[in-house]
């Protein structure tokens, strides 16, 4: 079974050791972990780089699950490694935009967001009066928790913040919640919104 440490190690190798921080494969192992966790909970046929329709455009999500010819769940995977003052606000904007695009097309879609955050260069933002990691954690908390009957567009169902230190090597320091809880919640909501898939999730 793939671990978060495996995902962090691979990201460190590509982004830090090989200096390919924009490589499209830098979060490939994290995507593998997500597929394993979702399929272990009964969502067979989970896809990587899935073309999920949206109100504005079709966007490729890192991980997604389809049932009955429609995508019912999608996960976006991000990393925040350096230039925190510019990257953190951009990631927050990305989250809202990606979620809204998919939700305006499929309001019932379940969305998860995972961020690997490198605290090696973390610092206090004078404007916000908190560190960039704390700001990211707070924004993710505020934007999470979307559930019926309040289908707030631009929010997501759940988020997982993975804190790492890439100063010398790859170290996973903490997670905003147990990863098992994160994946349990996403799958619970998928099954609650798609009762015909319960017990028969392998059929798409």
C-alpha positions in Angstrom: 0.0 0.0 0.0 1.3 3.4 -0.9 1.9 5.8 2.0 2.0 9.6 2.3 5.7 9.3 3.0 6.1 7.5 -0.4 4.3 10.4 -2.1 6.4 13.0 -0.3 9.6 11.1 -1.2 8.7 11.0 -4.8 7.8 14.7 -4.8 11.1 15.6 -3.1 13.0 13.5 -5.7 11.4 15.2 -8.7 10.9 18.8 -7.4 14.0 19.2 -5.2 16.7 16.7 -6.2 16.0 16.8 -9.9 14.8 20.4 -9.8 11.7 19.7 -11.9 9.1 21.5 -9.7 6.6 21.9 -12.5 6.8 18.3 -13.8 3.4 16.9 -14.4 4.5 13.6 -12.8 5.5 15.2 -9.4 2.3 14.0 -7.7 1.9 10.8 -9.5 2.6 8.6 -6.4 0.1 10.7 -4.4 -2.5 10.0 -7.1 -1.6 6.3 -6.8 -2.3 6.5 -3.1 -5.7 8.1 -3.7 -6.7 5.4 -6.2 -5.7 2.7 -3.7 -7.6 4.3 -0.8 -10.8 4.9 -2.8 -10.8 1.5 -4.4 -10.2 -0.1 -1.0 -13.5 1.6 0.1 -15.5 0.1 -2.8 -15.1 2.7 -5.6 -13.8 0.4 -8.4 -12.4 1.8 -11.6 -11.0 5.1 -10.2 -9.3 7.1 -12.9 -6.2 9.2 -13.1 -6.1 12.4 -15.2 -9.8 12.2 -15.8 -11.6 14.6 -18.2 -14.3 15.9 -15.9 -16.9 18.2 -17.6 -17.5 21.6 -16.2 -19.8 24.6 -16.8 -16.9 26.5 -18.4 -14.7 23.7 -19.8 -13.7 20.1 -19.4 -10.8 19.9 -17.0 -8.5 17.0 -16.2 -8.7 16.2 -12.5 -5.9 14.2 -10.9 -8.2 11.5 -9.7 -11.9 10.9 -10.4 -14.6 8.2 -10.2 -17.4 7.7 -12.6 -20.7 5.9 -12.2 -23.7 5.7 -14.6 -21.8 7.5 -17.3 -21.1 10.6 -15.1 -18.2 11.6 -12.8 -19.4 11.5 -9.2 -16.2 12.2 -7.3 -13.0 14.2 -8.1 -9.8 14.9 -6.2 -7.4 17.7 -6.9 -3.8 17.3 -5.8 -1.5 20.3 -5.2 1.9 21.1 -3.8 3.1 24.3 -2.1 6.9 24.1 -2.0 8.3 27.7 -2.3 7.3 31.3 -3.0 4.6 30.9 -0.4 3.4 34.5 -0.6 2.4 33.9 -4.2 1.6 30.2 -4.2 -0.8 30.1 -1.3 -3.3 32.7 -2.6 -3.1 31.0 -6.1 -3.9 27.6 -4.7 -6.9 29.0 -2.8 -8.1 30.7 -6.0 -7.5 27.4 -7.9 -9.6 25.5 -5.4 -12.6 27.8 -5.7 -12.4 28.0 -9.5 -11.9 24.2 -10.1 -14.7 23.3 -7.7 -17.2 25.9 -9.1 -16.5 24.8 -12.6 -17.3 21.2 -11.9 -20.2 21.9 -9.5 -22.1 24.2 -11.9 -22.2 21.2 -14.3 -22.7 18.5 -11.6 -23.9 19.9 -8.3 -23.9 16.5 -6.7 -20.2 15.8 -7.4 -18.0 15.1 -4.3 -14.7 17.0 -4.3 -11.6 16.3 -2.3 -8.5 18.5 -2.2 -5.0 17.4 -1.0 -2.2 19.9 -0.5 1.4 18.9 0.3 2.9 22.0 2.1 6.6 22.4 2.6 7.3 24.4 5.8 11.0 24.8 5.2 10.5 28.3 4.0 7.3 29.1 6.0 7.1 32.6 7.5 4.6 35.0 9.0 2.6 37.1 6.6 2.5 40.6 8.0 -0.7 41.3 6.1 -2.5 38.3 7.6 -0.8 38.1 10.9 -0.2 34.4 10.6 2.1 31.9 8.9 1.4 30.9 5.4 0.8 27.3 6.5 -1.7 28.5 9.1 -3.4 30.6 6.5 -3.6 27.7 4.1 -5.0 25.5 6.8 -7.6 28.1 7.8 -8.8 28.7 4.2 -9.1 24.9 3.5 -11.1 24.5 6.7 -13.4 27.4 5.7 -13.9 26.1 2.2 -14.6 22.5 3.3 -17.7 20.9 4.6 -20.0 21.2 1.6 -23.0 18.9 2.0 -26.7 18.9 1.2 -29.0 20.6 1.6 -26.5 23.6 1.4 -24.9 23.0 -2.0 -22.6 26.0 -1.8 -20.8 26.5 -5.1 -17.0 26.9 -4.8 -16.8 25.0 -1.5 -15.6 21.4 -1.3 -16.5 18.3 0.7 -13.2 17.8 2.4 -9.5 18.7 2.3 -6.3 17.2 3.6 -3.3 19.4 4.3 0.0 17.4 4.5 2.8 19.3 6.2 6.3 18.3 5.1 9.9 19.5 5.6 12.0 19.4 2.5 15.0 21.2 4.1 17.5 18.4 3.9 15.4 15.3 3.0 11.7 14.4 2.8 9.8 14.3 6.1 6.1 14.2 6.6 5.5 16.1 9.8 1.7 16.2 10.2 -1.7 16.0 8.5 -4.7 18.2 9.2 -6.7 15.0 9.9 -6.0 11.3 9.7 -5.9 10.4 6.0 -8.2 7.5 6.7 -10.9 9.9 8.0 -10.5 12.1 4.9 -11.1 9.2 2.5 -13.8 7.6 4.6 -15.7 10.9 4.5 -15.4 11.3 0.8 -16.6 7.8 0.0 -19.4 8.1 2.6 -20.7 11.1 0.8 -20.3 9.5 -2.7 -22.4 6.5 -1.6 -25.0 8.7 0.1 -25.6 10.7 -3.1 -25.5 7.6 -5.3 -27.5 4.9 -3.5 -27.7 2.8 -6.6 -23.9 2.4 -6.5 -23.9 1.0 -2.9 -22.9 -2.7 -3.1 -22.5 -2.4 -6.9 -19.9 0.3 -7.3 -17.8 -1.7 -9.8 -20.4 -1.1 -12.5 -19.9 2.2 -14.4 
